[in-house]
Structure formats: C-alpha cells, structure tokens
Amino acid sequence: MTRPHLLGQQAAVHLGFDFPGDQLLVDEFADRFVSGLATTRELSLEETRKVKAAIGRLHSLTSFPVTALQLATGVDEEQVAEVFVRINSEGEQLGQSDFILTLMSVFWDEGRAELEEFCREARKPSAGRPSPFNRFIGH
C-alpha cells in the first residue's frame, strides 16, 4: 500500500502494512521459510536465527520513509540539473566530474555515453588496436 504525505513539493511515501498482527504474519512467514529450507538441508540454530532476523530486517524496509521530489511538468532540463546538483551536494560530496556527467546527461547524452565507453576501455588492454588503455598507469 502506498500513501504519499505531501510536504510542499516533497512527498514522503510509506510502503507497508499497518494492521495489528503484522509481526505475527512476518513470524509465520519466517517459520514457513525456515521449514521449507530445512527440507533441503539441515540448519543450525544460529543459521535459523540469522534467517529469521534477515526476514525481519527485510520486512522493516516496508516502513522506511522514501522522500520524493516532484517537479512541475514545465521545468526545463537546466532546472532539473540544478535541482540534482543542489540535492546531491547536501549528502556525499560530489566532485566536479559528477556535475559534468549530470550536465552531459541532460544536454549531450551521446557524449556522456562515449565518455563512459572510453572509461571502460581504459581499464582493459587492447588486442593490437589503438585504445585508451595505458600500461604505465596502475589499474
């Protein structure tokens, strides 16, 4: 079930179940899963505990809030690139190359694709043909 909670231009989306007994269903599923797995091989108590814990963690993802930014349909590519740069500069620090690739994706997709191909080719030796690979640079 998806329910957006609008916060101005942003929407936090909650994905999950919100009814009593939900944990009971997760526990029942985990028990059935472990039982099914036990028909193919023997499980130690530690493995059983880890499987059930992993299923519990997986289920907890359904209550993780996801924030989405909704832009108006009339926004041009340059404004979208600006929003991308502003949002991403708040978290992990992006380098100049990240911004260049973003702008290339918006304004020159073929050039971005060629640059990505060049980078892939620079990592592997060529077989008797010119390539961007350089044996003197560590890879």
N, C-alpha and C positions, 0 to 999 in steps of 0.2 A: 504494500500500500504506500503510495507517495502522497505527501501532503506538503505543499510549499507554504512557508510562512514568510510573507513578503515584508521586507525591511527596506523601504525606499526602493533603490534599484537592485538590491541584492535579495536573493531568496535562499533561505536555509531549508533544505529538504531532509525530512526524516523518513528513512526507509525501515520498516519493521512492523512487528506485531505489538499491539497494545491491548491485550486482553489478559485477564487473570488466568493463571495456569500455564503461561507461556514457557516458563522454565521447566515445568513438568514435561511439556512436549519435547523440549530440547533434550532433557534427560532420557526420555523414552527413545528418541531417535538415536542418541549416542549408544544406549544399551542395545538396540537392534543392530546398529552398525558393528559394534564390537562382537556381538553374537555371530553375525554373518562372516566377519573376518576370522573369527575363531574356527569356522568350519573349514577354512583353507590352511590355517597354520595355528600353532599354539602361541598364545600371547602370555607374556609375563604380567604380573600385577603392575609393574612400572609402565609397560607398554600400554596396558589398558587405561591407566591413569592419564598417560600422555595423550592418547587418542581422545578420551573424553574431554580433557582440558582444551585440546585443539578445536574440537567441535564447539565447545562453549565460547572460545575466543572468536571463532568464525561467526557464530550466531550474534555475538556482541557487535559485529560490524553493522548489523541492521539498525542499530540505534545511533550510529555515528552520524553527526550532522554534516551535511555537504552544503557548502556555500556556493551558489552560482550567481554570476553577474549577468544580468540580461541587458543587452544593448538595444537601443531602438533600431528599427529596420533601416532608417535613413542614414545611419552612421557610415562614413566612408572608410576606406582601408587605412588611411593615415591615422584616423582617430582610433581605430581598433588596435593598430600597432602601438600607439601612445598608451592606451589602456593596458595592453600587455606589458609594456616596459614598466609602467608605474606599479602594477600589481606585483610583478616579479622582483622588483627592486626592494620590496618590503621584506622578503624572506631571504633565501640564499642569495648572496651577492652574485649577480651575473656579470660576466665580462663583456668587453666590447664586441667580441665575436658573437655572443648570444644576441645582442641587439642587431648586429649586422645581418645575421641569419634571419631574424624576425622580419626585418625590413625587406630582405631579399625574398622571403616567402610571400610577402604582401605585394611587392612591386615587380619582382623578377624571378618567378618560380623556376624557369628554365636554368637561370644562372645558379640558383641555390642547388638544384639537382646536379648540375655539372660540378659544383664545388664539393658536394658530398661524395660524388663518384671519384673525384680527384683524391680526396682524403682516404677513401677506401683503397684505391690503387697505390697510394703512397706507403701502405703498410705491407704490401706483398711484392716480392721480386717478380720481375717480368721475364718472360722466356724469349730473349732475343729481339725485343722490340722496345722502342722508347717508352719510358714510363716515369711517373713522378717518384718512384722508389729510389732511395739514396742509401747505399750500403754503409756509408760513413756516419749516418745518424742512427742511434740506437732506437729500436722499436720494441 
